[in-house]
Amino acid sequence: MSKNEKFARQRRRATKTRMRIREQGKPRLSVFRSNSHIYAQVIDDRQGHTLAAASSLDKEVASEVERGGNVDAARKVGETVAARAKEAGVAEVAFDRGGYKFHGRVKALADGARENGLNF
């Protein structure tokens, strides 16, 4: 399987997931994962606005973790985005894993968000 086919499959999985999430009518917790960092944002698709965001590049997260691309950083990003979402008045979201498998860093981010009171 070539690299382009691999990305095309991931894009297809992500698109299918987003279409199911939009039907729920809740804000979505979207995850993007690179080799060196992880990013999360709570998006209101009706208005097209980002309600809360966090990444391993944020100063408060980066000061507490050694590297931005590991499970510890992902858990901290999940905790941070949950706290910011609660400040914005969001308690329940739909989890958009972005076509990634639900394990490792993606699972750690979800667990960190759930531990800090975000429901999904």
Secondary structure, 3 states (H helix, E strand, C coil): CCHHHHHHHHHHHHHHHHHHHHHHCCCEEEEEECCCCEEEEEEECCCCEEEEEEECCCHHHHCCCCCCCCHHHHHHHHHHHHHHHHHCCCCECEEECCCCCCCCHHHHHHHHHHHCCCEC
